[in-house]
Amino acid sequence: MNTSSRLSETEVQRIELGVLRQEHHDLDLAISALQMTHPGDVLTIKRLKRKKLMLKDRIARIEDQLNPDIIA
């Protein structure tokens, strides 16, 4: 198999990062829409906010792997 057609781990992480950022943005829009249309649906809003926070944490972990803090 031609190894040049394979993605490196860094490229895979960058793609995953883009997908996660899009999911995070979509959840933000969904939460805003739900708060406007069904403000009493507190349980669903809380669940979506928790999922959004988990995505934010995953995004931060991948960003740290891609751009580690190097203390010189």
Backbone hydrogen bonds in HBPLUS format (Angstrom, degrees):
<---DONOR---> <-ACCEPTOR-->    atom                        ^
c    i                          cat <-CA-CA->   ^        H-A-AA   ^      H-
h    n   atom  resd res      DA  || num        DHA   H-A  angle D-A-AA Bond
n    s   type  num  typ     dist DA aas  dist angle  dist       angle   num
A0005-SER N   A0002-ASN O   3.39 MM   3  5.98 160.2  2.43 111.5 116.5     1
A0006-ARG N   A0003-THR O   3.21 MM   3  5.42 161.1  2.25 106.5 112.3     2
A0012-VAL N   A0008-SER O   3.01 MM   4  6.33 157.9  2.06 153.1 159.2     3
A0013-GLN N   A0009-GLU O   2.94 MM   4  6.17 155.6  2.00 145.5 152.3     4
A0014-ARG N   A0010-THR O   2.92 MM   4  6.19 153.5  1.99 146.9 154.2     5
A0015-ILE N   A0011-GLU O   3.00 MM   4  6.25 153.4  2.07 146.1 152.9     6
A0016-GLU N   A0012-VAL O   2.88 MM   4  6.13 165.8  1.90 152.2 156.4     7
A0017-LEU N   A0013-GLN O   2.81 MM   4  5.95 152.2  1.89 145.2 153.4     8
A0018-GLY N   A0014-ARG O   3.06 MM   4  6.30 153.7  2.13 141.5 147.3     9
A0019-VAL N   A0015-ILE O   3.02 MM   4  6.36 157.5  2.07 151.9 158.0    10
A0020-LEU N   A0016-GLU O   2.86 MM   4  6.09 165.1  1.89 154.7 158.8    11
A0021-ARG N   A0017-LEU O   2.90 MM   4  6.07 157.7  1.95 149.0 155.3    12
A0022-GLN N   A0018-GLY O   3.04 MM   4  6.24 152.9  2.12 143.0 150.0    13
A0023-GLU N   A0019-VAL O   2.93 MM   4  6.24 159.6  1.97 151.8 157.5    14
A0024-HIS N   A0020-LEU O   2.87 MM   4  6.07 158.1  1.92 149.2 155.3    15
A0025-HIS N   A0021-ARG O   2.96 MM   4  6.18 157.3  2.01 144.9 150.8    16
A0026-ASP N   A0022-GLN O   2.85 MM   4  6.08 161.0  1.88 152.0 157.6    17
A0027-LEU N   A0023-GLU O   2.87 MM   4  6.09 156.4  1.92 150.2 156.4    18
A0028-ASP N   A0024-HIS O   3.00 MM   4  6.23 150.8  2.09 142.9 151.1    19
A0029-LEU N   A0025-HIS O   3.01 MM   4  6.38 156.3  2.07 150.8 156.3    20
A0030-ALA N   A0026-ASP O   2.90 MM   4  6.16 157.1  1.96 147.9 154.7    21
A0031-ILE N   A0027-LEU O   2.83 MM   4  6.00 160.5  1.86 152.9 157.5    22
A0032-SER N   A0028-ASP O   3.04 MM   4  6.24 163.4  2.07 146.9 151.4    23
A0033-ALA N   A0029-LEU O   2.94 MM   4  6.14 162.5  1.97 150.0 154.9    24
A0034-LEU N   A0030-ALA O   2.88 MM   4  6.02 159.6  1.92 148.2 154.2    25
A0035-GLN N   A0031-ILE O   2.89 MM   4  6.06 155.4  1.95 150.8 157.4    26
A0036-MET N   A0032-SER O   3.11 MM   4  6.33 144.3  2.24 142.3 151.3    27
A0037-THR N   A0033-ALA O   2.94 MM   4  6.15 160.2  1.98 152.2 157.6    28
A0038-HIS N   A0034-LEU O   2.73 MM   4  5.30 157.1  1.78 141.8 149.8    29
A0041-ASP N   A0038-HIS O   3.06 MM   3  5.65 169.5  2.07 122.8 126.1    30
A0045-ILE N   A0041-ASP O   3.17 MM   4  6.39 164.7  2.19 153.3 158.0    31
A0046-LYS N   A0042-VAL O   2.85 MM   4  6.03 160.5  1.89 152.6 157.8    32
A0047-ARG N   A0043-LEU O   2.96 MM   4  6.17 156.6  2.01 146.1 152.7    33
A0048-LEU N   A0044-THR O   2.93 MM   4  6.18 160.0  1.97 152.7 157.5    34
A0049-LYS N   A0045-ILE O   2.92 MM   4  6.13 155.1  1.99 148.1 155.4    35
A0050-ARG N   A0046-LYS O   2.91 MM   4  6.13 151.6  1.99 146.7 154.2    36
A0051-LYS N   A0047-ARG O   3.02 MM   4  6.29 156.3  2.08 145.4 151.7    37
A0052-LYS N   A0048-LEU O   2.88 MM   4  6.10 152.9  1.95 144.9 152.8    38
A0053-LEU N   A0049-LYS O   2.94 MM   4  6.16 150.7  2.02 143.9 151.3    39
A0054-MET N   A0050-ARG O   2.98 MM   4  6.28 153.0  2.05 146.3 153.6    40
A0055-LEU N   A0051-LYS O   2.97 MM   4  6.27 153.7  2.04 146.8 153.8    41
A0056-LYS N   A0052-LYS O   2.96 MM   4  6.23 152.7  2.03 143.1 150.8    42
A0057-ASP N   A0053-LEU O   2.97 MM   4  6.28 151.3  2.06 146.5 153.6    43
A0058-ARG N   A0054-MET O   3.01 MM   4  6.33 157.5  2.06 148.0 153.8    44
A0059-ILE N   A0055-LEU O   2.84 MM   4  6.08 157.2  1.90 152.5 159.1    45
A0060-ALA N   A0056-LYS O   2.96 MM   4  6.18 158.2  2.00 145.4 151.1    46
A0061-ARG N   A0057-ASP O   2.97 MM   4  6.26 154.9  2.03 148.0 154.6    47
A0062-ILE N   A0058-ARG O   3.05 MM   4  6.29 162.4  2.08 150.7 154.6    48
A0063-GLU N   A0059-ILE O   2.89 MM   4  6.11 162.3  1.92 153.2 158.8    49
A0064-ASP N   A0060-ALA O   2.91 MM   4  6.09 152.0  1.99 145.1 152.6    50
A0065-GLN N   A0061-ARG O   3.03 MM   4  6.32 146.6  2.15 142.2 151.1    51
A0066-LEU N   A0062-ILE O   2.93 MM   4  6.20 153.2  2.00 151.1 158.5    52
A0067-ASN N   A0063-GLU O   2.80 MM   4  5.88 150.9  1.88 147.9 156.1    53
